[in-house]
Amino acid sequence: MPAPCPPFKRLLSGYTENDKTGCWEWTGHKYRNGYGVLKVFGRDVSAHRYSYELHNGPIKAGFSILHSCDNKSCINPEHLRQGTHAENMAEAKERGLMKSKQKGRPSPAKGIRNVSAKPVYVLGRVYGSMNEAERELCLGSGTVRFWTLNNPQKAKLISREEYQNAQ
């Protein structure tokens, strides 16, 4: 029986080079989010992180690996660098890669953004959804729902018309 192929050989044989971008695009298994993954000594490891470590050494504790090319399947070490999660999010926002975080707020075209969002009246204020109320009031998940069912003095569901009029 032949010896198993070492992980670094599987990594280095598991990509194709994109001539236009210079990306080394992972052709192996991918997570649902688009990032490559491979087994390294029995553990699932992100291909871009493994590539970075293989070519540049260990990743500092608490750091992420950022792609300069914005290609989740790229494992080219020249396109990868260490950075904080905050840096990664700031870059993604700057490049227009993040969705808006205005959940539950009215949009001129659609009204409340989430079709299933239920406007609520909580502690004297109107919110576009239970999640929005919990987030802004720093309440635990499910608190507003519990109040709407058991304590109508603290919270109650309202109609979309009442929500629009309160804005």
Secondary structure, 3 states (H helix, E strand, C coil): CCCCCCHHHHHHCCEEECCCCCCEEECCCECCCCCEEEEECCEEEEHHHHHHHHHHCCCCCCCEEEECCCCCCECCHHHEEEECHHHHHHHHHHCCCCCCCCCCCEECCCEECCCCCCCEEECCEEECCHHHHHHHHCCCCCHHHHHHHHCCCCEEECCHHHHHHHC
